[in-house]
């Protein structure tokens, strides 16, 4: 499993060889700047010091300084820990400052937050913070590729719908084989793994629904602060 830093897909080529209209791609620097802005604002709004945020998130103070200064490209794991500490979604840390009543986004504009060693990707398509915390993901697995996910917040649930191939989802050591057209719903606040055991690619869409509330890692494993 490779926990990649944020990347941007650039291709607009269609399957028939033609090219779709090229959407506006946000440079990586703009994404990191948005993360820096939101982390600073959320921390200031709560009156937290860097030490406090570091303790709550489990992210080192040095890394937080780099993130708030827009001088690093944080991994999806780091972003998830910071988002959990604030009680927001990862998408909240990535979104532009201006809010919209209706938002239409392109697949090519969605950040790739995980890239597997065999070529698979995990792309955050969209996230909501109000009224509930929900994220929509697109995951693609190369043959024989796997992703070992961290335990998420208590009460977090995932729904996985397979579009191509099949995926084995292991929850608490039990394997669940999900075929094309099938949907798996499970508690994601425990160890879980995604694996493509075939010699052909697999693709799935995932919805992650998280409980509201801040999260402090100093108060024991996965304890939500309501």
SULNOR-V998768 format. One record per helix or strand. SS is the DSSP state (hx for helix, st for strand). FROM is the first residue (numbers start at 1). TO is the last residue. If there is no record, write none. Layout:
SS/FROM/TO, SS/FROM/TO
//
This chain:
st/5/5, st/7/8, st/13/13, st/19/19, hx/28/46, hx/50/57, hx/61/68, st/75/75, hx/76/86, hx/90/94, hx/107/109, st/111/115, st/121/128, st/133/141, st/146/149, st/157/164, st/166/171, st/174/179, st/183/187, st/192/195, st/202/210, st/214/215, hx/217/219, st/224/225
//
